[in-house]
């Protein structure tokens, strides 16, 4: 199978998932600077430098690994709603993550509207056809009850608990 070098477009009822673009940077940086968005993702708003590196990683994953993160957009307005996808961040977690890691982040205004469920289901369907191996993993703060519930809703189940950057995490697996 040939390597996919940019995010393919996925369409759902209300969303368009496609490649991150340079003009997404301001929206992405604003999202990651929002204390509510990062509440359970380290707890510290990110600066522009961190967001710039994140944008580069999102694009680079596709170029080097054939999978990565999609920009999540409103299908009608085109508004940037967040990012979702698969990654290999080479995290120092014991035991090591043994499959592509799925993650999702939405702007505060888009949370609680079912967008994450819709986007996750589309991304997982794509992953079943294109990812190496037979599962995906995710890591979630045990305090992040909405994300834990969402992960379970789309097919993830708890594998074990660990730590990442000295913070407790729940490691979950989802069969592909």
PyMOL commands that set and color helices and strands:
alter all, ss='L'
color gray80, all
select helices_A, chain A and resi 22-33+48-65+108-110+115-130+145-153
alter helices_A, ss='H'
color red, helices_A
select strands_A, chain A and resi 10-11+15-18+69-74+80-87+100-106+135-140+157-164+167-175
alter strands_A, ss='S'
color yellow, strands_A
deselect
rebuild
show_as cartoon
